Amino acid sequence: MAALLSAEQRGKWHHDFVERPHVTETAMLNRARRALEDHAWEDAYEGLVKAEADEELTGEDLERLAWAAWWTARPKDCTDAMERAYAAHSREGNLRRAGYVALALADQYGERLQPGQASGWFQRATRLLEGEPEGVEHGYLQMALARNSGGVEEMMQHAVATLDIGTRFGDQDLQAFGLMLQGIAHITQAQVEEGMSLIDEATVAAVGGELTPYATGVVYCMTIVICRDLADYRRAGEWTEAATRWCERQAISGFPGHCRVRRAEIIRLRGAFREAEEEARQAVEELIAFGELPIAGVGFHEIGEIRLRMGDLDGAEDAFAQAHQRGNDAQPGLALLQLARGRIVAARSSIRAALADQPMALTRARLLPAQVEIALAAHDVTEAREAAEELRDVASTYDAPLWHASAHQALGAVLTYEDDPQEAVTELRRAIRHWTDAELPFETAQARRWLALAHRAGGDEESASLELRAAHATFQRLGATLEAERCDETIRAGEKREAGRRVARTFMFTDIVGSTNLLETIGDEAWENVVRWHDETLRSVIESHRGDIVHTTGDGFFATFGDATAAVTSAVAIQRRLAEHRRQHGFAPQVRIGLHSAEATVVADDYAGLGVHQAARVGALAEGGEILTTCETVETEGLPFTLSNERAVSLKGLVQPVRVVSIEWGA
C-alpha cells in the first residue's frame, strides 16, 4: 500500500495543483488520481471537483471522485458522483462497469434504509450484466447475491462463484470477499473451525495490504462482527484495535464509525463504561454524518446497554428509542429495561417477540439469558428452564467459552428457583470461571450474585455473604449503581432471620386481564391513572389482611400470606372492592387471582421453589374476575365461601394434573 503524503508533500501538492492556475486539465487530473492512490483523500477530492468544473469527467474518474467523497465523509457527494459515473459509463458503452456502479449504488441506498432505490439499482445491475461477457463485475454481482440469499446452500453457491471469478480474473478483493462469505456460510451451519480458517485467510490478505482500502475495511469489520457473534471477545478486541489503527493510518473517516461501535462493545465488556459510551457516541456522530443509519442504530443500542448497566434507566430508554427509530430492535436491552422498572409483563412480551423474530441460533443466544432472568422474575420456572436448555445447546454446538459461561449461569439461576441449590452452586461456579478467564467483570459480578442466592437457598449464609460483598465491590467500582443496590438489598435480606430458610406460605398472584387492549383503548394518560388506582387499592387490601407484597409485576402483584384464610379473604375483598367501584363509577379493571399454599425458600427479597411456580401458573389460568385456587389450599380451612366444582388442570412444567376450584366471592 502506498504511504500517506507527508505534511510537506501535501503543501507542495496544494501549491502545484490548486494554487498554480496554469496547470493543464490533464496534469490536474493526473495529480488528483495520484493523490487518490496515495490515500490523500481530501486533496484527491478537491482536485477532482476542480477538474470536473473545467471538463467533463469520464465514468472512471467520476468513480474516483465518488470514492474520494466517501473517504472524506461526504456521503451525498459520493452518491451523486456514483450516479453520474453510471450515466457516463452508459454513454461510453461500458455496460459492465455501469453494472458494477449500479451494484455500489444499491448497497449505498440499502445502508440508508431506502429499499426502493436499492432494489431498483440492483435490478438494473442484474439486467446490464446478464447481457455482457463475464468479467470481474459479475463476481460482485455474485457477492451481492450471496449476501442477500435466502438460505445457506444458496449463499455458499454464490460465495464459491465469487471466489472463482475473483481467482480467474486476478481480483484480490473478490477473492477475499468469496473466502469471507464461504466462511460465514460454514459458521451458519455450525462448522466453526472450517469457517474461521477461511475468514483468517481473507483477513491475512487485508492485514498484508493486498486489498483496496474499501475491501480492507469491509473484511476487518466483517471479521470483528463474526468474532463478536461467536462470543470470541478476546479475538474481537484484537481485530477492533487493528481495524481502528488501519483506519487512522489511511486518514479514513467512513470506517471508524463502524469499527468504533464494535470497539465500544469490547470496552463496555471490559468494564470501562464511561469510556465505552464516549466511543459509542463518537461512532454514532460519524455514522449519522455518513448516512449509515442501520449501523448508527447499533451504536445507539450500545449506548443504551452501557447506560442500563450504569443504572441510568431514563438515558437507556432514550438511547433504545433512538436505536429503534433506525431499524434496530434494541434487544435484549429494551426487555431488561422493562424488567428493571418492574414491568415484568411488558418485559416478557418484549423478549418473547424478539425471540419469535429470530430463527438464527447465535442471534437467539444473545436474547436467551434475558428470557431466563425475566421468566424467573415472573416465577415461570418452566419457561426459564426451556431458555436455559436452548442456550446450553448453542454452547455445545458452537463451543465458545462465553456461550458456556452464559449457559452455566442461566442453568444455575434456574436450579436455584427449582430448589436444587447444590447443583446450582456447581453451575454458577463454572460460569464465574469462564467470565473471569475472559476478563468480563460485570458478568462475573452478576454470576457471583446468583451464586450467593444459591448458597443462601442451601443454608450457607456465610458463603452467600462473601459472594455478595465481592459482587458489590465490583459493581461499585464499575459505576453500576442499580446492581450495587441490589446487592445491598440482598445483604440486608440475609440479616433477617428467615432468609435462606424453608417457610410455609400461601402465595397470591394477581393480574389485570387484557391490559394491552385496555391501554390501546383508553390511552397512556388514562391508563396510568387506572394503574395507579389499581395499585393503591390492591396494596391497601393485601396489607390490611396481613399480606406481604413481594413485588409488583407491572399489571399486578405477587404477595404472600401466613395462612390460607388470610389469603382467600384478601382475594375476596379485592374482587368485591373492584365490583363496588364498577357499580359506583362505571369502570374498574378485570383482575384475575391465583392462590396456592406451599413451602418455599426465602432468597433475598423473593421466594424460590416449584410451589411458587405453581401459584403463578394457577394465577395465569384464571379468568377475569375469578379467584382460582388449588384444592389443597382450601380443603382444610373451613372457609365461609362457596366453592365451584373441582376440576383437574394441566399446568406447564408439572407432570401431574392439579386440582383447582374457583371461589364464589359475589355473595
C-alpha positions, 0 to 999 in steps of 0.5 A, a space after each residue: 500500500 502506498 504511504 500517506 503524503 507527508 505534511 510537506 508533500 501535501 503543501 507542495 501538492 496544494 501549491 502545484 495543483 490548486 494554487 498554480 492556475 496554469 496547470 493543464 486539465 490533464 496534469 490536474 487530473 493526473 495529480 488528483 488520481 495520484 493523490 487518490 492512490 496515495 490515500 490523500 483523500 481530501 486533496 484527491 477530492 478537491 482536485 477532482 471537483 476542480 477538474 470536473 468544473 473545467 471538463 467533463 469527467 469520464 465514468 472512471 474518474 467520476 468513480 474516483 471522485 465518488 470514492 474520494 467523497 466517501 473517504 472524506 465523509 461526504 456521503 451525498 457527494 459520493 452518491 451523486 458522483 456514483 450516479 453520474 459515473 453510471 450515466 457516463 459509463 452508459 454513454 461510453 458503452 461500458 455496460 459492465 462497469 455501469 453494472 458494477 456502479 449500479 451494484 455500489 449504488 444499491 448497497 449505498 441506498 440499502 445502508 440508508 434504509 431506502 429499499 426502493 432505490 436499492 432494489 431498483 439499482 440492483 435490478 438494473 445491475 442484474 439486467 446490464 450484466 446478464 447481457 455482457 461477457 463475464 468479467 470481474 463485475 459479475 463476481 460482485 454481482 455474485 457477492 451481492 447475491 450471496 449476501 442477500 440469499 435466502 438460505 445457506 446452500 444458496 449463499 455458499 453457491 454464490 460465495 464459491 462463484 465469487 471466489 472463482 471469478 475473483 481467482 480467474 480474473 486476478 481480483 484480490 478483493 473478490 477473492 477475499 470477499 468469496 473466502 469471507 462469505 464461504 466462511 460465514 456460510 460454514 459458521 451458519 451451519 455450525 462448522 466453526 473451525 472450517 469457517 474461521 480458517 477461511 475468514 483468517 485467510 481473507 483477513 491475512 490478505 487485508 492485514 498484508 495490504 493486498 486489498 483496496 482500502 474499501 475491501 480492507 475495511 469491509 473484511 476487518 469489520 466483517 471479521 470483528 462482527 463474526 468474532 463478536 457473534 461467536 462470543 470470541 471477545 478476546 479475538 474481537 478486541 484484537 481485530 477492533 484495535 487493528 481495524 481502528 489503527 488501519 483506519 487512522 493510518 489511511 486518514 479514513 473517516 467512513 470506517 471508524 464509525 463502524 469499527 468504533 461501535 464494535 470497539 465500544 462493545 469490547 470496552 463496555 465488556 471490559 468494564 470501562 463504561 464511561 469510556 465505552 459510551 464516549 466511543 459509542 457516541 463518537 461512532 454514532 456522530 460519524 455514522 449519522 454524518 455518513 448516512 449509515 443509519 442501520 449501523 448508527 442504530 447499533 451504536 445507539 443500542 450500545 449506548 443504551 446497554 452501557 447506560 442500563 448497566 450504569 443504572 441510568 434507566 431514563 438515558 437507556 430508554 432514550 438511547 433504545 428509542 433512538 436505536 429503534 427509530 433506525 431499524 434496530 430492535 434494541 434487544 435484549 436491552 429494551 426487555 431488561 429495561 422493562 424488567 428493571 422498572 418492574 414491568 415484568 409483563 411488558 418485559 416478557 412480551 418484549 423478549 418473547 417477540 424478539 425471540 419469535 423474530 429470530 430463527 438464527 441460533 447465535 442471534 437467539 443466544 444473545 436474547 436467551 439469558 434475558 428470557 431466563 432472568 425475566 421468566 424467573 422474575 415472573 416465577 415461570 420456572 418452566 419457561 426459564 428452564 426451556 431458555 436455559 436448555 436452548 442456550 446450553 445447546 448453542 454452547 455445545 454446538 458452537 463451543 465458545 467459552 462465553 456461550 458456556 459461561 452464559 449457559 452455566 449461569 442461566 442453568 444455575 439461576 434456574 436450579 436455584 428457583 427449582 430448589 436444587 441449590 447444590 447443583 446450582 452452586 456447581 453451575 454458577 461456579 463454572 460460569 464465574 470461571 469462564 467470565 473471569 478467564 475472559 476478563 468480563 467483570 460485570 458478568 462475573 459480578 452478576 454470576 457471583 450474585 446468583 451464586 450467593 442466592 444459591 448458597 443462601 437457598 442451601 443454608 450457607 449464609 456465610 458463603 452467600 455473604 462473601 459472594 455478595 460483598 465481592 459482587 458489590 465491590 465490583 459493581 461499585 467500582 464499575 459505576 453500576 449503581 442499580 446492581 450495587 443496590 441490589 446487592 445491598 438489598 440482598 445483604 440486608 435480606 440475609 440479616 433477617 432471620 428467615 432468609 435462606 430458610 424453608 417457610 410455609 406460605 400461601 402465595 397470591 398472584 394477581 393480574 389485570 386481564 387484557 391490559 394491552 387492549 385496555 391501554 390501546 383503548 383508553 390511552 397512556 394518560 388514562 391508563 396510568 391513572 387506572 394503574 395507579 388506582 389499581 395499585 393503591 387499592 390492591 396494596 391497601 387490601 393485601 396489607 390490611 389482611 396481613 399480606 406481604 407484597 413481594 413485588 409488583 409485576 407491572 399489571 399486578 402483584 405477587 404477595 404472600 400470606 401466613 395462612 390460607 384464610 388470610 389469603 382467600 379473604 384478601 382475594 375476596 375483598 379485592 374482587 368485591 372492592 373492584 365490583 363496588 367501584 364498577 357499580 359506583 363509577 362505571 369502570 374498574 379493571 378485570 383482575 384475575 387471582 391465583 392462590 396456592 399454599 406451599 413451602 418455599 425458600 426465602 432468597 433475598 427479597 423473593 421466594 424460590 421453589 416449584 410451589 411458587 411456580 405453581 401459584 403463578 401458573 394457577 394465577 395465569 389460568 384464571 379468568 377475569 374476575 375469578 379467584 382460582 385456587 388449588 384444592 389443597 389450599 382450601 380443603 382444610 380451612 373451613 372457609 365461609 365461601 362457596 366453592 365451584 366444582 373441582 376440576 383437574 388442570 394441566 399446568 406447564 412444567 408439572 407432570 401431574 394434573 392439579 386440582 383447582 376450584 374457583 371461589 364464589 366471592 359475589 355473595 
